[in-house]
């Protein structure tokens, strides 16, 4: 059975050990071939600033089958048909969304094995980054898909797992630009206004200063702020259509750090779902109006 990110994982150390084993076995695991429907076309993968090798061509194919949605990441070389390198299987079960990420073993040549392995993980990171931040994820390799419904972890956790895989490969290619994981955590706003949101962003050296953080609450309440010296970014969500009272607004807020490619390192883009509590104040548009008392 292929190593997987998921079951029994209660901390970063546990699932990083599993990923280390997955990376070691990746080249030797057997995998069932992925059959692409005949009416599905491969399209060029969106360009990403995370890509080290811009000369390698990656393609994406997507199709739907009942409640399952499949995304296939493939590499095309020397005019041959696209060869799958990873598969994403998304399944919605009621209100929950589960997404299994499967790396497919590749027979890279000895001469370009490391560069191509790094490129595939970079493209997979960019692809997973664009998926739903509120979903639960698992990461596996080789034969069979992992079970995100049973063993799921958060969006930033699976992104960090992919970053770890890339950094293991980079050890064999020291010229590659190092990746640094950015973590976000919700912070108290000391405000009675539930539309005011705040997170702290930190990197390997501590709080990140003057980086942009974007906040979104569906369907269209957004705001953005730059972090202070302590890494905290705070802003007030504003309904962009001015019709907040006409929607059944979601209360979940997603914070996004878009990443920062620097000459000496890459601060990785990531997301964070701000926690909600049952006793938290409702958004301003949902609170009753406070009318003045006394005589007019």
C-alpha positions in Angstrom: 0.0 0.0 0.0 1.3 3.4 -0.9 2.3 5.8 1.9 -0.4 8.5 2.4 -0.9 11.8 4.1 -3.8 11.4 6.5 -4.6 8.7 9.0 -3.7 9.3 12.6 -1.9 12.5 11.9 -2.0 14.8 14.8 1.0 17.0 14.1 3.4 18.1 11.4 6.1 15.7 12.4 3.9 12.7 12.0 2.7 13.4 8.5 6.1 14.6 7.3 7.5 11.1 8.2 4.9 9.6 6.0 5.7 11.9 3.2 9.4 11.1 3.4 8.5 7.5 2.9 6.2 8.4 0.0 9.0 10.3 -1.7 11.4 7.4 -1.3 9.0 4.9 -2.8 7.6 7.2 -5.5 9.8 5.9 -8.3 9.1 2.3 -7.6 5.4 2.2 -6.8 3.1 0.7 -9.4 0.1 2.7 -10.3 -3.0 1.8 -12.3 -3.2 3.7 -15.6 -5.4 6.8 -15.5 -8.0 6.5 -18.3 -9.0 9.9 -19.8 -12.4 10.1 -21.4 -12.3 10.3 -25.2 -14.1 13.7 -25.2 -11.7 15.4 -22.8 -9.0 17.7 -24.0 -5.7 18.6 -22.4 -5.1 22.3 -22.1 -1.9 24.1 -21.1 -1.5 24.4 -17.4 -1.8 28.0 -16.1 1.6 29.7 -15.9 3.0 30.0 -12.4 5.9 32.1 -11.0 6.7 29.0 -8.9 7.9 27.1 -11.9 11.7 26.7 -12.0 11.7 25.2 -15.6 9.6 27.4 -17.9 10.7 25.2 -20.9 8.8 22.1 -19.7 5.2 21.8 -20.9 2.5 20.8 -18.5 -1.2 20.3 -19.4 -4.4 19.9 -17.4 -7.5 17.9 -18.2 -10.8 18.0 -16.3 -14.0 15.9 -16.3 -17.0 15.2 -14.2 -18.6 11.9 -13.4 -21.6 12.0 -11.1 -20.5 13.5 -7.7 -16.8 13.1 -8.7 -14.6 15.7 -10.4 -11.2 14.6 -11.7 -8.3 16.9 -12.6 -5.3 15.4 -14.4 -1.9 17.1 -14.5 0.3 15.8 -17.3 3.6 16.4 -19.0 4.1 16.5 -22.7 7.4 15.8 -24.2 8.8 15.4 -27.7 5.4 15.5 -29.4 4.2 12.5 -27.6 0.8 12.3 -25.9 0.5 14.0 -22.5 1.8 11.6 -19.7 -0.1 12.0 -16.4 2.1 13.0 -13.4 -0.7 13.6 -10.8 -4.4 13.2 -10.3 -6.9 15.2 -8.2 -10.2 13.6 -7.3 -12.8 15.9 -5.8 -15.9 14.4 -4.1 -18.7 16.3 -2.5 -20.5 14.6 0.3 -23.4 16.8 1.5 -21.9 20.1 2.7 -18.4 18.7 2.8 -15.8 18.7 0.0 -13.0 16.1 -0.1 -10.1 16.2 -2.4 -7.6 13.3 -2.9 -4.2 14.3 -4.5 -2.3 11.3 -6.0 1.2 11.5 -7.4 1.8 9.2 -10.3 5.3 7.6 -10.6 7.4 8.6 -13.5 10.3 7.0 -15.4 12.4 10.1 -15.8 15.8 9.6 -17.4 18.8 9.6 -15.1 20.1 12.8 -16.7 17.0 15.0 -16.0 15.3 13.1 -13.2 15.8 15.7 -10.5 14.8 18.7 -12.6 11.7 17.0 -13.9 10.7 15.8 -10.5 11.0 19.3 -9.1 9.1 20.8 -12.0 6.2 18.3 -11.5 5.9 19.0 -7.8 6.0 22.8 -8.5 3.2 22.5 -11.0 1.2 20.3 -8.6 1.6 22.9 -5.8 0.3 25.6 -8.1 -2.7 23.4 -9.1 -3.6 22.4 -5.5 -3.3 26.1 -4.5 -6.1 26.9 -6.8 -8.5 24.4 -5.2 -11.1 25.1 -2.6 -9.5 26.3 0.7 -12.3 24.9 2.8 -12.0 21.3 1.5 -10.3 18.4 3.3 -7.3 17.0 1.5 -5.1 13.9 1.5 -1.9 13.2 -0.4 -0.8 9.8 -1.7 1.4 8.2 -4.3 1.5 5.0 -6.3 -1.5 2.6 -6.6 -4.8 3.7 -5.3 -6.2 7.0 -4.0 -6.0 8.1 -0.4 -9.2 8.8 1.5 -9.7 12.5 2.2 -13.1 11.8 3.9 -11.4 9.6 6.5 -7.9 11.0 6.6 -8.3 14.6 5.5 -6.1 17.5 6.5 -6.4 21.2 5.8 -5.5 23.1 2.6 -2.4 24.8 4.1 -1.3 21.4 5.5 -1.4 19.6 2.1 0.4 22.6 0.5 3.2 22.4 3.1 3.4 18.6 2.5 4.0 19.3 -1.2 6.6 22.0 -0.3 8.4 19.4 1.8 8.5 17.0 -1.2 10.0 19.7 -3.4 12.6 20.6 -0.8 13.7 16.9 -0.6 14.3 16.9 -4.3 16.1 20.3 -4.2 18.8 18.7 -2.1 20.0 17.1 -5.3 19.8 20.4 -7.2 21.4 23.1 -5.0 21.0 25.8 -7.6 17.2 25.7 -7.3 15.7 28.7 -5.5 14.7 27.6 -1.9 11.0 27.6 -0.9 9.9 28.9 2.4 6.5 28.0 3.9 4.4 30.9 5.2 1.9 30.1 8.0 -1.1 32.2 9.0 -3.1 32.2 12.2 -6.2 34.1 13.3 -5.6 36.9 15.8 -8.1 38.7 18.1 -9.4 42.0 16.6 -10.5 43.6 19.9 -13.5 44.8 18.0 -17.2 44.2 18.4 -17.5 44.3 14.6 -17.5 40.7 13.2 -16.7 42.2 9.8 -13.2 43.1 11.1 -10.8 40.2 10.4 -7.2 39.7 11.3 -4.4 37.1 10.9 -0.7 36.9 11.7 1.7 35.7 9.0 5.0 34.2 9.9 7.9 32.7 8.0 11.0 30.6 9.0 12.6 33.8 10.5 9.5 35.0 12.3 6.7 37.5 11.6 6.5 38.8 8.0 6.3 42.6 7.7 4.7 44.5 4.8 3.3 41.6 2.9 -0.3 41.7 1.4 -3.0 39.5 2.9 -6.4 39.2 1.1 -9.6 38.2 2.9 -12.8 36.9 1.3 -16.2 36.0 2.6 -18.6 34.6 0.0 -20.4 35.8 -2.0 -18.5 39.1 -2.5 -17.3 40.6 0.8 -13.5 41.3 0.6 -10.7 43.4 2.0 -6.9 43.5 2.0 -4.2 44.7 4.3 -0.4 44.7 4.6 1.2 43.2 7.7 2.7 45.3 10.4 6.1 44.6 12.0 4.5 41.9 14.2 3.1 40.1 11.1 -0.5 41.0 11.8 -2.8 42.2 9.0 -6.2 43.6 9.9 -9.0 45.0 7.7 -12.8 45.3 7.5 -14.8 43.2 5.1 -16.9 45.3 2.7 -19.7 44.0 0.5 -18.7 44.9 -3.0 -22.3 44.9 -4.3 -23.8 46.8 -1.4 -26.5 44.3 -1.1 -25.4 42.3 2.0 -28.9 42.1 3.4 -30.1 40.3 0.3 -27.9 37.2 0.6 -27.6 34.2 2.8 -23.9 35.1 3.4 -21.4 32.5 4.4 -19.7 33.2 7.7 -16.4 31.5 6.8 -13.7 33.9 5.9 -10.6 32.8 3.9 -7.3 34.6 4.1 -4.9 34.3 1.2 -1.2 35.1 1.0 -0.4 35.3 -2.7 3.3 34.5 -2.3 6.4 36.5 -2.9 9.2 35.5 -5.3 12.4 37.1 -4.2 15.9 36.9 -5.6 17.2 34.6 -2.9 14.0 32.6 -1.9 10.3 32.1 -2.6 7.8 32.9 0.1 5.1 30.3 -0.8 1.5 31.3 -1.4 -1.0 29.7 1.0 -4.5 30.1 2.5 -6.0 30.0 5.9 -9.7 29.5 6.9 -10.4 31.8 9.9 -12.1 29.8 12.7 -15.7 30.5 13.5 -17.5 29.9 16.8 -21.1 29.5 17.6 -21.1 32.4 19.9 -19.3 34.9 17.6 -21.1 38.0 16.6 -23.0 37.9 13.2 -21.7 40.1 10.4 -22.8 43.7 10.6 -25.4 43.3 7.8 -27.1 40.5 9.8 -27.3 42.4 13.2 -30.4 44.3 14.1 -30.4 48.0 13.8 -29.7 49.9 17.0 -32.3 52.6 17.1 -32.0 55.6 19.4 -34.2 55.7 22.4 -36.3 58.5 23.8 -38.3 61.1 22.1 -37.6 62.2 18.5 
